[in-house]
Amino acid sequence: MSIIEQAPAVAAYTVDQFCAAHNICRTRLYALWGEGRGPRFMKNGTRRLITAEAAADWRRDMEAASMSSQPV
């Protein structure tokens, strides 16, 4: 029986990792934070980290906002 190795699940994204995973640029992410529409984050020193839960909540919020603004 072989063991299948999987990459560990991401617990928290750095800004660059989040941008790469969500296909947005850093400028847009910081603009979203400035508008109050960015994902929640925590600080570790000067670094911003976005938890997997915060990323999932943000995606859900963005999807809901997109659905409510589309004509039926």
DSSP file (Angstrom, degrees, kcal/mol; ACC not computed):
  #  RESIDUE AA STRUCTURE BP1 BP2  ACC     N-H-->O    O-->H-N    N-H-->O    O-->H-N    TCO  KAPPA ALPHA  PHI   PSI    X-CA   Y-CA   Z-CA
    1    1 A M              0   0    0      0, 0.0     2,-0.3     0, 0.0     0, 0.0   0.000 360.0 360.0 360.0 126.9    0.0    0.0    0.0
    2    2 A S        -     0   0    0      1,-0.0     2,-0.5     2,-0.0     0, 0.0  -0.647 360.0-126.3 -95.4 152.6    1.5    3.3   -1.0
    3    3 A I        -     0   0    0     -2,-0.3     2,-0.6     2,-0.0    -1,-0.0  -0.847  18.1-144.4 -96.5 126.8    1.1    6.6    0.9
    4    4 A I        -     0   0    0     -2,-0.5     2,-0.4     2,-0.0    -2,-0.0  -0.820  14.5-147.7 -92.7 121.3   -0.2    9.5   -1.2
    5    5 A E        -     0   0    0     -2,-0.6     2,-0.3     0, 0.0    -2,-0.0  -0.737  15.4-171.9 -91.5 135.5    1.4   12.7   -0.1
    6    6 A Q        -     0   0    0     -2,-0.4     3,-0.1     3,-0.0    -2,-0.0  -0.921  31.8-102.4-122.5 150.0   -0.6   15.9   -0.4
    7    7 A A        -     0   0    0     -2,-0.3     3,-0.1     1,-0.1     0, 0.0  -0.477  49.6-102.5 -65.8 139.8    0.4   19.5    0.1
    8    8 A P        -     0   0    0      0, 0.0    -1,-0.1     0, 0.0     2,-0.0  -0.334  41.7 -99.5 -63.8 147.0   -0.7   20.7    3.5
    9    9 A A        -     0   0    0      1,-0.1     2,-0.4    -3,-0.1    43,-0.0  -0.367  41.2-105.6 -64.6 144.8   -3.7   22.9    3.5
   10   10 A V        -     0   0    0      1,-0.2     3,-0.1    -3,-0.1    -1,-0.1  -0.603  33.1-177.0 -75.1 126.2   -2.9   26.6    3.7
   11   11 A A  S    S+     0   0    0     -2,-0.4    41,-2.0     1,-0.4    42,-0.3   0.805  73.3   4.6 -89.6 -35.8   -3.7   28.0    7.1
   12   12 A A  E     -A   51   0A   0     39,-0.3    -1,-0.4    40,-0.1     2,-0.3  -0.984  68.2-140.3-152.4 139.5   -2.9   31.6    6.2
   13   13 A Y  E     -A   50   0A   0     37,-3.5    37,-2.6    -2,-0.3     2,-0.1  -0.747  13.3-134.9 -96.3 143.0   -1.8   33.4    3.1
   14   14 A T  E  >  -A   49   0A   0     -2,-0.3     4,-2.8    35,-0.2     5,-0.2  -0.437  41.0 -99.1 -75.9 170.4    0.8   36.2    2.8
   15   15 A V  H  > S+     0   0    0     33,-0.5     4,-2.6     1,-0.2     5,-0.2   0.937 126.4  47.6 -58.5 -46.6   -0.3   39.1    0.6
   16   16 A D  H  > S+     0   0    0      1,-0.2     4,-2.3     2,-0.2    -1,-0.2   0.900 112.8  48.2 -63.3 -41.0    1.6   37.7   -2.4
   17   17 A Q  H  > S+     0   0    0      2,-0.2     4,-2.7     1,-0.2    -1,-0.2   0.910 112.1  49.4 -65.5 -41.9    0.2   34.2   -1.9
   18   18 A F  H  X S+     0   0    0     -4,-2.8     4,-2.0     2,-0.2    -2,-0.2   0.930 111.4  49.2 -62.5 -45.2   -3.4   35.5   -1.6
   19   19 A C  H  X>S+     0   0    0     -4,-2.6     5,-1.9    -5,-0.2     4,-0.7   0.914 113.4  46.3 -61.4 -43.4   -3.0   37.6   -4.7
   20   20 A A  H ><5S+     0   0    0     -4,-2.3     3,-0.6     1,-0.2    -1,-0.2   0.915 113.8  48.2 -65.4 -43.0   -1.6   34.7   -6.7
   21   21 A A  H 3<5S+     0   0    0     -4,-2.7    -1,-0.2     1,-0.2    -2,-0.2   0.797 120.3  37.3 -68.5 -28.5   -4.3   32.3   -5.4
   22   22 A H  H 3<5S-     0   0    0     -4,-2.0    -1,-0.2    -5,-0.2    -2,-0.2   0.305 106.5-122.3-109.9   7.1   -7.1   34.8   -6.2
   23   23 A N  T <<5 +     0   0    0     -4,-0.7     2,-0.3    -3,-0.6    -3,-0.2   0.878  69.2 121.8  56.1  45.2   -5.7   36.2   -9.4
   24   24 A I      < -     0   0    0     -5,-1.9    -1,-0.2    -6,-0.2     2,-0.2  -0.927  60.1-114.9-129.7 159.0   -5.6   39.8   -8.3
   25   25 A C     >  -     0   0    0     -2,-0.3     4,-2.1     1,-0.1     3,-0.2  -0.533  26.4-112.8 -91.2 161.5   -2.7   42.2   -8.0
   26   26 A R  H  > S+     0   0    0      1,-0.2     4,-2.7     2,-0.2     5,-0.3   0.882 116.3  57.7 -57.9 -40.4   -1.4   43.7   -4.8
   27   27 A T  H  > S+     0   0    0      1,-0.2     4,-2.0     2,-0.2    -1,-0.2   0.912 107.8  46.4 -59.0 -43.4   -2.6   47.2   -5.9
   28   28 A R  H  > S+     0   0    0      2,-0.2     4,-2.5     1,-0.2    -1,-0.2   0.897 111.0  52.2 -67.4 -39.9   -6.2   45.9   -6.2
   29   29 A L  H  X S+     0   0    0     -4,-2.1     4,-2.2     1,-0.2    -2,-0.2   0.936 111.3  46.0 -61.9 -46.2   -6.0   44.1   -2.9
   30   30 A Y  H  X S+     0   0    0     -4,-2.7     4,-2.2     1,-0.2    -1,-0.2   0.856 111.4  53.2 -66.3 -33.2   -4.8   47.2   -1.1
   31   31 A A  H  X S+     0   0    0     -4,-2.0     4,-1.7    -5,-0.3    -2,-0.2   0.910 107.6  51.3 -65.1 -41.6   -7.5   49.3   -2.9
   32   32 A L  H  <>S+     0   0    0     -4,-2.5     5,-3.0     1,-0.2     6,-0.9   0.911 109.8  49.3 -61.7 -42.2  -10.1   46.8   -1.7
   33   33 A W  H ><5S+     0   0    0     -4,-2.2     3,-1.1     4,-0.3    -1,-0.2   0.906 108.9  53.0 -62.4 -40.1   -8.8   47.2    1.9
   34   34 A G  H 3<5S+     0   0    0     -4,-2.2    -1,-0.2     1,-0.3    -2,-0.2   0.828 110.0  48.2 -63.0 -31.7   -9.0   51.0    1.5
   35   35 A E  T 3<5S-     0   0    0     -4,-1.7    -1,-0.3    -5,-0.1    -2,-0.2   0.483 117.2-114.6 -84.5  -4.8  -12.6   50.7    0.4
   36   36 A G  T < 5S+     0   0    0     -3,-1.1    -3,-0.2    -4,-0.5    -2,-0.1   0.698  93.4 102.9  77.4  19.4  -13.4   48.4    3.3
   37   37 A R      < +     0   0    0     -5,-3.0    -4,-0.3    -6,-0.2    -5,-0.1   0.303  50.5 105.1-116.5   6.6  -14.1   45.5    1.0
   38   38 A G  S    S-     0   0    0     -6,-0.9     3,-0.1     1,-0.2    -8,-0.1  -0.319  79.6 -83.7 -83.3 169.7  -10.9   43.4    1.4
   39   39 A P        -     0   0    0      0, 0.0    -1,-0.2     0, 0.0    16,-0.1  -0.332  50.2 -96.8 -69.3 153.7  -10.5   40.2    3.3
   40   40 A R        -     0   0    0     14,-0.3     2,-0.3    11,-0.1    11,-0.2  -0.334  49.6-173.9 -61.8 153.2   -9.9   40.3    7.1
   41   41 A F        -     0   0    0      9,-0.1     2,-0.3    -3,-0.1     9,-0.2  -0.965  20.0-142.1-146.4 163.9   -6.3   40.0    8.0
   42   42 A M  E     -B   49   0A   0      7,-2.9     7,-3.0    -2,-0.3     2,-0.4  -0.914  22.3-125.2-123.0 155.3   -4.0   39.7   11.0
   43   43 A K  E     -B   48   0A   0     -2,-0.3     2,-0.4     5,-0.2     5,-0.2  -0.833  18.0-174.6-104.1 139.2   -0.7   41.3   11.5
   44   44 A N  E >  S-B   47   0A   0      3,-2.6     3,-1.8    -2,-0.4     2,-0.6  -0.860  75.8 -53.8-126.4  93.2    2.5   39.4   12.4
   45   45 A G  T 3  S-     0   0    0     -2,-0.4    -2,-0.0     1,-0.3     0, 0.0  -0.648 122.0 -22.7  69.7-120.7    5.0   42.2   12.9
   46   46 A T  T 3  S+     0   0    0     -2,-0.6     2,-0.3    -3,-0.1    -1,-0.3   0.483 119.5 100.0 -97.5  -4.2    4.7   44.2    9.8
   47   47 A R  E <   - B   0  44A   0     -3,-1.8    -3,-2.6   -33,-0.0     2,-0.5  -0.601  64.1-141.9 -86.5 141.7    3.3   41.3    7.7
   48   48 A R  E     - B   0  43A   0     -2,-0.3   -33,-0.5    -5,-0.2     2,-0.4  -0.883  18.2-169.0 -98.1 131.4   -0.3   40.9    6.9
   49   49 A L  E     -AB  14  42A   0     -7,-3.0    -7,-2.9    -2,-0.5     2,-0.6  -0.972   9.4-154.8-122.0 138.3   -1.6   37.4    6.9
   50   50 A I  E     -A   13   0A   0    -37,-2.6   -37,-3.5    -2,-0.4    -9,-0.1  -0.951  18.9-135.5-114.1 116.6   -5.0   36.3    5.6
   51   51 A T  E  >  -A   12   0A   0     -2,-0.6     4,-2.3   -39,-0.3   -39,-0.3  -0.256  21.0-114.9 -68.9 159.0   -6.4   33.2    7.1
   52   52 A A  H  > S+     0   0    0    -41,-2.0     4,-2.2     1,-0.2     5,-0.1   0.864 118.9  52.9 -60.0 -36.4   -8.0   30.5    4.9
   53   53 A E  H  > S+     0   0    0    -42,-0.3     4,-2.5     2,-0.2    -1,-0.2   0.910 108.4  48.6 -66.8 -42.5  -11.3   31.3    6.7
   54   54 A A  H  > S+     0   0    0      2,-0.2     4,-2.4     1,-0.2   -14,-0.3   0.887 111.3  51.0 -64.8 -38.0  -11.1   35.0    6.0
   55   55 A A  H  X S+     0   0    0     -4,-2.3     4,-2.5     2,-0.2    -2,-0.2   0.917 110.7  48.2 -64.6 -43.2  -10.3   34.2    2.3
   56   56 A A  H  X S+     0   0    0     -4,-2.2     4,-2.2     2,-0.2    -2,-0.2   0.910 112.3  48.8 -64.1 -42.4  -13.4   31.9    2.1
   57   57 A D  H  X S+     0   0    0     -4,-2.5     4,-2.5     2,-0.2    -2,-0.2   0.915 111.3  50.4 -62.4 -43.0  -15.6   34.6    3.7
   58   58 A W  H  X S+     0   0    0     -4,-2.4     4,-2.8     2,-0.2    -2,-0.2   0.916 109.8  49.8 -62.5 -44.3  -14.3   37.2    1.3
   59   59 A R  H  X S+     0   0    0     -4,-2.5     4,-2.4     1,-0.2    -1,-0.2   0.915 111.3  49.5 -60.5 -42.5  -14.9   35.1   -1.7
   60   60 A R  H  X S+     0   0    0     -4,-2.2     4,-2.3     2,-0.2    -2,-0.2   0.913 112.4  47.6 -62.0 -44.3  -18.4   34.4   -0.5
   61   61 A D  H  X S+     0   0    0     -4,-2.5     4,-2.4     2,-0.2    -2,-0.2   0.903 112.2  49.4 -64.0 -42.0  -19.0   38.2    0.0
   62   62 A M  H  X S+     0   0    0     -4,-2.8     4,-2.1     2,-0.2    -2,-0.2   0.888 111.2  49.6 -66.2 -38.6  -17.6   39.0   -3.4
   63   63 A E  H  X S+     0   0    0     -4,-2.4     4,-2.4    -5,-0.2    -2,-0.2   0.923 111.3  48.9 -64.4 -43.9  -19.8   36.4   -5.1
   64   64 A A  H  X S+     0   0    0     -4,-2.3     4,-2.2     1,-0.2    -2,-0.2   0.912 111.4  49.6 -63.2 -42.2  -22.9   37.7   -3.3
   65   65 A A  H  X S+     0   0    0     -4,-2.4     4,-1.1     1,-0.2    -1,-0.2   0.889 111.6  49.4 -63.9 -38.8  -22.1   41.3   -4.3
   66   66 A S  H  X S+     0   0    0     -4,-2.1     4,-0.6     1,-0.2    -2,-0.2   0.896 111.2  49.1 -66.5 -39.9  -21.6   40.2   -7.9
   67   67 A M  H >< S+     0   0    0     -4,-2.4     3,-0.6     1,-0.2    -2,-0.2   0.871 109.8  50.9 -69.1 -36.7  -24.9   38.3   -8.0
   68   68 A S  H 3< S+     0   0    0     -4,-2.2    -1,-0.2     1,-0.2    -2,-0.2   0.733 110.4  49.6 -74.7 -20.7  -26.9   41.2   -6.5
   69   69 A S  H 3< S+     0   0    0     -4,-1.1    -1,-0.2    -3,-0.2    -2,-0.2   0.524  90.8  95.2 -95.3  -5.5  -25.5   43.7   -9.1
   70   70 A Q  S << S-     0   0    0     -4,-0.6     2,-0.1    -3,-0.6    -4,-0.0  -0.674  81.0-114.9 -87.3 138.4  -26.2   41.5  -12.1
   71   71 A P              0   0    0      0, 0.0    -2,-0.1     0, 0.0    -1,-0.1  -0.399 360.0 360.0 -67.4 148.8  -29.5   42.1  -14.0
   72   72 A V              0   0    0     -2,-0.1    -2,-0.0     0, 0.0     0, 0.0   0.432 360.0 360.0 -87.5 360.0  -31.9   39.2  -13.9
